[in-house]
Amino acid sequence: MGSDTFERVDVVVVGAGNAAACAALAAREQGASVLMVEAAPQSQAGGNTRYTAGAMRVVFNGVDDLVQLMPDLTDDERANVNFGSYSNQQYFEDMARITQYRADPDLVDLLVRHSFPTLVWMREKGVRFQPSYGRQAFKVDGKFTFWGGLAVEAWGGGEGLVELEHKACGREGVRLVYEAAAQSLVTDEHGAVTAVLVRHAGRVHRVECKAVVLASGGFQSNAEWRARYLGTNWDLAKVRGTKFNTGAGIRMALDIGAMPFGHWSGCHAVGWDLNAPSFGDLAVGDGFQKHSYPLGIMVNARGERFVDEGADFRNYTYAKYGAVILAQPDMFAWQVFDAKVTELLRDEYRIREVTKVRADSLEQLVTKLEGVDPQRCLETLNAFNDAVQVDVPFNPAVKDGRATPGIPFPKTNWANRLDTPPYEAYAVTCGITFTFGGLKITTNGEVADTAEQPIAGLFACGELVGGLFYHNYPGGTGLVAGSVFGKIAGTSAGQFVA
């Protein structure tokens, strides 16, 4: 690195994921000079974005809107794929309902209204999108039908998104330094941010600047903070993504008087392969997740079901069921399916690194479920089979109402008798994605202090923003929130500098 690596700059962006990149590009549009500092080495750069599958929850009124994001849709796709639509009102209501009406309505309104134009802007910057066939569509009567309002994903998943955004940053003159961990913020006598202390190559550098955008993720990779804020045994949860999101950006802001905000004891956590590594593995990516549970059932160590697997579309339950699995005895569960639905299972069930058993009878299967009471489990499976309303047609693309009334945790949709061998079961534990607690921001992306006044020169976006998610999370919202608030924060930082 040259001696000018950390020379004075207009805007320092802390982080290098999707939110950070959008902030950097937006600040450059305002004419500011921008430096991104990334704690990770280049091979792991990009925060949680690099580990995600890339789903984007965005408002669209039909296929004509989608063509603006995905101009290479074929004539056949335009005519013969049922993409549906997803309105402003649906998005807002989903965010309200899923967060138990706690989400900050001003932030939600910004997210919803800016979702489509922000993705169009990203497209103009060179980001590409594609239809999310493998994860968000089922074939119904031979026609791909999207469900749950989620039709778009980043081309190449999270890795593709990071690569394209970093290329855009390079084209537009944003400097990016890897293995550069921001440690603290420097303020003047008025409390305005004037510099960042960054550790790089064994030295601490003082980077003078006019504004800082914090975009370094939540605290999910910090075992101590997980135990402190999320509670007992959360220090034992597996981390789905990067090991570098330790809450440093949040801590730096709190140290200069920022206001903590949002659901500090809540997080996005999913069913994750029982034997996955402690942190994300880029070679496997998001493949350790196991999200087809609405098509089957889940049992715990006692051999009992413990949740309504068909309560809603997977998009609206998966981010809270990780916590439910963590609360089970020994923090694991088995997902059970029969041959009628195995061809509908998502791609992640077919990876090599999977904890799976197979059997030709339920009696055989329960003996193979390691850690499970086999006798009680067989009773549970038989009771479930007896309760299925077989007279209601099964349709995975809608809430079909095919239920199992009269048993504990009755399944309300997509209930199928487990009666067609071979049977398959997959062992899962809790994988934490990101934490919900963070910093209070204004609608301009400024970080607020404990008196709810903006801290001059400090902006934030991405996972470390509090107030958007409580208890649960609608699938595909995180990346879009990062993009929307990244663009807002970067624009505001650039204007502040000007």
N, C-alpha and C positions, 0 to 999 in steps of 0.2 A: 504494500500500500504506500502511496506517495504521502508526502508530508501534508498535502492539501486535502487529504481525505475528509478531515473533520473541520475544514475551514468554515467560517461564518456562512450561514445559509438563511433564507427567509423562513422556510417551514421544515421542521423535522417530523417525519412520520415514524412512530414507534411500532414496528411490526411489518410484515410483508405478505399477509394473506389477502383475501378478496377485499375486505373493508379497507385495509391499508392501501392497496393498489388503487382502488377507486378514489380514496382521499387524495393520494399523490397526483393522480391524473387530473382531478378536479382543481386542485391547487395550482397545477401548471397552467390550466386554462385561464386562470386569473393572472398569469404572468409571474408567479412566484417561483423562485429557485427552491428545489425540493430535494431533501436527502431522506431516504428510508434506511432505518437501522433494524437489522434482523438478528435475533439472538442465535438462531440455528445456522448450521453450515448450509452451503448452497444445496446440497443433495436432499436436505430435509426442510428447506425454506418454504414458507407459505402458511404456517400455522395449521389450524384444523382444516382449512380449505383444501390443502393437498390430500387429505385423507377422506374427504367426503365423496359420495357418489355423484353429487352435483345437481340435485333436484332444485328447481326454482319455482316457488309459488308466486304467480304473477296474474294480475287481472288481464283477461282477454275476452272479447265479445264473440269470438268465433275464429274460423280458420284464416280469415283475411288478416286479423291481427297477428296470428302466429306466423304468417308468411313474412311479416316485417322482421320477426326475430329469426326465422328459419327460411330464408328465400330459396333454399335448395329443396324444399318439399316438392315431391313429384306431383304431377297431375293426378295420378292414381291415389296418392295419399290424400290429396285435397278432396277428392271425390268420395273415397271409400273408407276413410278412417273417421270414426265418430269421436272427435276431439272434445265435443261439448263446448261449454263456455264457463267463465268464472267472473262474476260481476264484482264491482266495488262493494256492493251491499253484502254479498256472500262472504267476501274476504273479511270485511269488518266484523260481521256476525260470527264467523268462525273464530277469529281472534278473541272476541269477547266471550263466547261460549266456552272455548277450550281453556281459557285462563280464569274461568269462574268469575268473569266480569271485573277482574282486578287490573287488567292491562291499562296503561295510561292512554286515554282516548286520543289525546293530541298526537302522541307518537304513533299509535295505530293508524290514525287518519293520514299522517305523512307516509307511512309505509305503504298503505293501500293506494293512495293517489299517485305516488311516485313510482310504484313498482314497474309498470309497463314502460313509461318514458325512460326510466333509468336503464332498463335492459336494452332499449333501442339505442341509447347513448353508448352502452358497453359494446353493442354490435358495431357501432360506428368506430369504436376504438380498436376493433379487431377481434373481439371475443365472439366465439361461435356457439350456437345452441342447436339442440337436436330433440326430436320427440323422445319421451321417456317410455318407450315400448316395454322394455324388460321389467320395469318396476311398477308402472302405473296403468297398465292396460291388460284386459283379458279379451280373448276372442269370444264373441257372442254371435252365434249363427254365422261363423266364418268371417266376422268383421271385427277388427280391433276397436274396442270401446274403452275410452279412458274413464276413470272413476276418481272421485275425491278432489276434483278441481285442479289436478296437477299434471300438466301435459308436457312441460319443458324441462330439459336438463342441460347443463353445460357440456359442450362437446369435449369428449375425452375425460369426463368426470372432473373431480377436483384437481387432479394433476394437470389436465388440459387447461383448466381455467387459470391456474397459477402461471403456467408457461405463457399463455397468450397475454395475460395481464402484465407479466414482467417484461415481455417483449414490447408491449405498448409503452410501458414506463421507459424502457431504454430508448425507443424511438423519440419520445417526447422530452428526453433530457433529464429524467429523474435519476439521481445517483442512488445505488443500493449497495450497502456494505453488510456482508454476512459476518456471523460470529461476533456481532456487536450488540451486547446486551445493555439496554438503557437501565440505569440504576437509580437516578433521582432527578428531580426537576429543580432548577435554580430560579428564584424569584427576586425581584427588586424591592425597594422599600415600599412600593405601592401594592405589592402582591402580584404583580404581573410576571408571567413566565418569560425568562430571558435566555435560558440555556438548559441543556440536558447533559448530565454526566453519563458517559457511555464507556463500558469496559470492552476493550478490543486488543487482542494480541498482548495480553498481560499488562496493559496500561489503562488507566482511566483518563479519558479525554473529555474536555469541556467543550461542548458544541454550542457556540453562540447562535441564537436564532431570534426571530420575531414572533413565532408561533409554533406550537407543538400539537400534533394530532396523535392521541393515544389510540392504538388499534392492535393491541397485543394479546387479546383474548381474555377468557375468564380465568378462574383459579383451579380448574379441574385437574391439573397435573400436580397440584400441591397437596400431598397426602395430609399434612398437618392442617391446612385450611379446610380440606374436605371434612375431616373429623370434627374440627372446631365449629363449622357452620352448618354442615349437612347432617352430622350426627354419628351415632355409633355404627361402626363397621364400614362407613363410607371410605375410610382410609384403605380398605381392602378391595374396593371396586377396581375393576380393570378400566383403563383409560383408552377410549377408542382411537384417539388422535395423537397429536404431538405431545412430547414430554416437556416442551418449552413454555406452555401456557400455565405459568405458576402464579398469576395474579400480580405480576410486577407493575404493570400499568395502573391497576387499581390502587395498589399500595402507594405508588409515587404520588398519585393525585390526592389520596386521603392524607398523606403526610403534609400537604400544603393547604389543607382545609376543605377539600372537596366533600360533597354530601354523598354518603352511601345511600343507595336507592334500590328498590326492587325486592325480589324474593331471594334473600340470602341463604335460606335453608332449602331452596329448590334447585332443580337441575334437569337437564335433558339426559335421560338414561334409558338404555334399550336392552333387549335380550341380545346377548353376545356370547359367542362360543365359549363353553366352559374352560377349554384349554388354550384359549388365545393368550398371547403374551401380555405382559403388564401394561405396555403402551402399544400404540398403533404400529402396524407393520406395513410399510409402503408396498411391499411385494404382493401382499394380499389385499391391501386397501380396505374397502368397506365390506369385504367378503365374510368377515366373522359375524356380521349381524345376521339375525334369523327372524325375518319379519312376516312369514306366511302363517303365523299362528291363528289368524281368523279362519283358516281352512281346516284346522284341527283342534286339538285341545292341549292344555298344559297341566302337568301334575308335579307335585312337590315331593320331598323325601318321604312324607307320610303316605304317599300314594293318592293324594287328594287334589282335585281341582281347586283353584284359589282365586280365579278371576273369570269374568265374562269375556272370553276370547273374541266374541262377535259383537261387542258393545257398539262398535262404530267401525268405519273404514280404518284400516291400519294407520293411515296418515294422522289420525286423530287420537290414537291410543298408544302407539309404539314408544313415544318419548316419555310416557309415565310408567310403563310396565316394567322397565328396568328396575325402578325403585321397589316395585311390588315383588319382583323376583329376589332382590337383595334381602327383603324382609322375611323370606321363607327359611325354614330350617336349613342350615349349612349353605344358604345363599345360592341355591341352584334350582333348576327345574328341567323337566324333559318335555319337549313338544312332540306330540304323537299324531301321525297321519296314516291313512290307508291308501291303497293303490288307486282309488277313485280320484284323488286330488293330487297325487305326487307330480303329475305332469304340469300342474298349475303352480308348483312351488317356484319361488324366485331363484335366480341364478346362483345366489350365494349358498344354496343348499347342495350345490354340485361341485364345490371347490374341493381340492385334495385335503386341505387342512380343516377337517370337520370331525366333530365328536358325534358319531352316529352308530346306531344299532339297527338290525333288520331281523324280522322273524316271520314265520308263516302262520302263526296263530297268536292270539292275544295272550294265551297261557305261556307260550314261549317268550313273547316280548317282555312281559313284566319281570321275568327272571333276569333279563339282560339290562334292565334299567339300573345302572349302578347307583347305590345309595338310597334306593326306593324300597318301601315296604311292598313286596310283590302281591301278597294276598289282598291287602287293602286297595292296591292299585287296580287289580282285576275287578274287584267289586265296583270301584269307581267307573271303570270303562263300561261294564255291563249296565250299570244304572244309567249312564249317559246314553248308551245305545237304546235302551228301553224308552227313554224320554223324547227321542227325536220325533218331530212332527213330519213324518215322511210324506204326508199328503200336501205339504207346501213345496212348490218347486224351488230347486236350488239355482241361484244366479249370483255368481261372485261379483258382478259389475254393479249391482244395486244392493241396497239393504233389503234382503229378500224376506225377512220375518220368519225364516225357518228356525224354530227355537226348540228348547228343551225345558218346558215348564215343569215345576214341581220338584226339581233337584237343587241342591246347594249351588250357588253361582250359576243360575240358569243361563245358557247361551242364547242370545236374542236374535242372531242372524247366522246364516251359513252353517247350520248344524247338519252334519252328515253322520250316519251310523258308521262306526268302525267295524266293517264286516267284509272287506275285500282285501285279501292278502296279495302281495307281501306288505307287512306293516313296517313303517320306519319311525324312528324316534331320534331326536337331536337334543343334546344336553346344552343348556344355556345358563349363564350367570348374568350379572349386571355389568354393562359397559357404559361408563359415563362419557357423554359427548361434550357438554359445556354447562357451566353454572349460570344461574339466572340473576344472581345478585351482582350489583356493580355500581356505576356512578350515575348521578342525576345529570341529565343534559337538557338544554333548552331546545326548542324546535329549530334553532339554527346550528345545533351540534356543539354549542359551547358547554363546557363543564361548569356546573353550578357549585357554589360553596354552601356551607351549612346554613347560611342566611338566604339561600336560593338566589344569589346574585352570581352572574357569570364571572369566572376567573379569567382575567384578561390574558389573551394569548394561549388559552388551553381549550382544546377541542377533543371529542372522543367519538368512536364509532365501533361497531362490531360487538363481539360477545361481552365486552366489559361495560356496555350500556345497560343499566337497570331499568325496569319498568315496563318492558315489552312482554315478558313471559312469566307466568305464575302457574305452578302446579303441573303444567302440561304445555304442549307445543304443537302447532299444525305443521306437518311435514313440508319441507321445502322453504320454510320462512326464514331460516337463519342466513342463508346466502343472500337472499333478496334484501333482508334488513341490513346486512353488512354493506351491500352495494348502495342502497338508498341513503343510509346515514353516513356512509363513507363519502359519497358525492356531496352530501349536504355539509359535512364537517370540513372537507377539503375546500369546497367553494367558500365557506365562511372564513376559513383560515387564510385563504388567498386574498379575500376582500379585506380582512383585518390588516394584513400586511400592507396592502395597497393604500 
